[in-house]
């Protein structure tokens, strides 16, 4: 098979592809006479009201299909590779890379570092752009593939080379300017490392990135994650409560300036900073529509809002129920606050919020998304957990029923002898799960 032969894995029911009798195993060779390199080409080429698609059937026969459709109507094909090409691995040696901090013995795919612009478009991944050439940026602009999420970290060229361990990393401002001039919508991320890109360097980065408004829509600032497995790695220090207050002060000062001029807060501190500093989580209107949820910006505020709205829709009653929520240390205070509000309406519903200490990655890791089945079962075995154990969906690997240490939900249920309910990432589903109500929400 040639490099750019793209094998169909599935055909959507009722789609154009089904009407054309395309089948799994058929191969798409070209569209409008143009070879398809990857998903960028494919999405661009099918956006037309008439296309000609050359297909080789599973029996080896080539057919030229003439397709009339709405301009942006999808054909209904899923390919064996979502990128329609090989994944581009990361060429950086970042001083803060979390994959370098993973313990040994995990499945091999856990150690793969992707840095692929196509995953930024398809899945929202953040990329450094260090492995992108000018022609890659030109294609992105030509195809208008947006938004693109960029891991910036610093706009100081020499400091970025040092932080990313890549001599090509200093071109970031030129790359952002090219995307800006091309009208591409972007979001940016700053992983903050103490005494490296904080303080005056953070000020510089915010100042530089704000110059790309409105095409850079938002920037998140998240603290570096430090596991217990950093032997031989760059010496990094954890942030203190005082450090967190200083970071928040810098960000909120910039928010005030930028909101007055652009009607957007633009720069956002992740929830971890507020929890570490012991400061209240900002109100909903400070998050500009939650553009940075995947980076932990506004997740707690959104959870509180959704939970409160769901709880208000219920009439209190005398149902009797006992459940346990397992969570990381970071979210525990918020969950206890929500449970307290629920108890006022449902006095016979008992909810135990159990903090799971992360022994697998180290006690500095306090987010629930990095909890393992081993730590959950080890710390809850033999405890009275009630009728069900509630776990947040982010403990699972995306699209799977497996936690980071390869334990499944079924393994946890067997070990603890209790049903496990996976709670989706919203406050409504949390309220429903606590009360034992069915959820009609999609994953």
Rosetta blueprint (number, residue, H / E / L):
1 X L
2 X L
3 X L
4 X L
5 X L
6 X E
7 X E
8 X E
9 X E
10 X E
11 X E
12 X L
13 X L
14 X L
15 X L
16 X H
17 X H
18 X H
19 X H
20 X L
21 X L
22 X L
23 X L
24 X L
25 X L
26 X L
27 X E
28 X E
29 X E
30 X E
31 X E
32 X L
33 X L
34 X E
35 X E
36 X L
37 X L
38 X L
39 X H
40 X H
41 X H
42 X H
43 X H
44 X H
45 X H
46 X H
47 X L
48 X L
49 X L
50 X E
51 X E
52 X E
53 X E
54 X E
55 X E
56 X E
57 X L
58 X L
59 X L
60 X L
61 X L
62 X E
63 X E
64 X E
65 X E
66 X E
67 X E
68 X E
69 X L
70 X L
71 X L
72 X L
73 X L
74 X L
75 X L
76 X L
77 X E
78 X E
79 X E
80 X L
81 X L
82 X L
83 X L
84 X L
85 X L
86 X L
87 X L
88 X L
89 X E
90 X L
91 X L
92 X L
93 X L
94 X L
95 X L
96 X L
97 X L
98 X L
99 X H
100 X H
101 X H
102 X L
103 X L
104 X L
105 X L
106 X L
107 X L
108 X H
109 X H
110 X H
111 X H
112 X L
113 X L
114 X E
115 X L
116 X L
117 X H
118 X H
119 X H
120 X H
121 X H
122 X H
123 X H
124 X L
125 X L
126 X E
127 X E
128 X L
129 X L
130 X L
131 X L
132 X L
133 X L
134 X H
135 X H
136 X H
137 X H
138 X H
139 X H
140 X H
141 X H
142 X H
143 X H
144 X L
145 X L
146 X L
147 X L
148 X E
149 X E
150 X E
151 X E
152 X L
153 X L
154 X L
155 X L
156 X L
157 X H
158 X H
159 X H
160 X H
161 X H
162 X H
163 X H
164 X H
165 X L
166 X L
167 X L
168 X L
169 X H
170 X H
171 X H
172 X H
173 X H
174 X H
175 X H
176 X H
177 X H
178 X H
179 X H
180 X H
181 X H
182 X L
183 X L
184 X L
185 X L
186 X E
187 X E
188 X E
189 X E
190 X E
191 X E
192 X E
193 X L
194 X L
195 X L
196 X L
197 X L
198 X L
199 X L
200 X H
201 X H
202 X H
203 X H
204 X H
205 X H
206 X H
207 X H
208 X H
209 X H
210 X H
211 X L
212 X L
213 X L
214 X L
215 X L
216 X E
217 X E
218 X E
219 X E
220 X E
221 X E
222 X E
223 X E
224 X L
225 X L
226 X L
227 X L
228 X L
229 X L
230 X L
231 X L
232 X L
233 X L
234 X L
235 X L
236 X L
237 X L
238 X L
239 X L
240 X L
241 X H
242 X H
243 X H
244 X H
245 X H
246 X H
247 X H
248 X H
249 X H
250 X H
251 X H
252 X H
253 X H
254 X H
255 X H
256 X H
257 X H
258 X H
259 X H
260 X H
261 X H
262 X H
263 X L
264 X L
265 X L
266 X L
267 X E
268 X E
269 X E
270 X L
271 X H
272 X H
273 X H
274 X H
275 X H
276 X H
277 X H
278 X L
279 X L
280 X L
281 X L
282 X L
283 X L
284 X H
285 X H
286 X H
287 X H
288 X L
289 X L
290 X L
291 X L
292 X L
293 X H
294 X H
295 X H
296 X L
297 X L
298 X L
299 X H
300 X H
301 X H
302 X H
303 X H
304 X H
305 X H
306 X H
307 X H
308 X H
309 X H
310 X H
311 X H
312 X H
313 X L
314 X L
315 X L
316 X L
317 X L
318 X L
319 X L
320 X L
321 X E
322 X E
323 X E
324 X E
325 X E
326 X E
327 X E
328 X L
329 X H
330 X H
331 X H
332 X H
333 X H
334 X H
335 X H
336 X H
337 X H
338 X H
339 X H
340 X H
341 X H
342 X H
343 X H
344 X H
345 X H
346 X L
347 X L
348 X L
349 X E
350 X E
351 X E
352 X E
353 X E
354 X E
355 X E
356 X L
357 X L
358 X L
359 X L
360 X L
361 X L
362 X L
363 X L
364 X L
365 X L
366 X L
367 X L
368 X H
369 X H
370 X H
371 X L
372 X L
373 X H
374 X H
375 X H
376 X H
377 X H
378 X H
379 X H
380 X H
381 X L
382 X L
383 X L
384 X L
385 X L
386 X L
387 X L
388 X E
389 X E
390 X E
391 X E
392 X E
393 X H
394 X H
395 X H
396 X E
397 X L
398 X L
399 X L
400 X L
401 X L
402 X E
403 X E
404 X L
405 X L
406 X L
407 X L
408 X E
409 X H
410 X H
411 X H
412 X H
413 X H
414 X H
415 X H
416 X H
417 X L
418 X L
419 X E
420 X E
421 X E
422 X E
423 X E
424 X L
425 X L
426 X L
427 X H
428 X H
429 X H
430 X H
431 X H
432 X H
433 X H
434 X H
435 X H
436 X L
437 X L
438 X L
439 X L
440 X L
441 X L
442 X L
443 X L
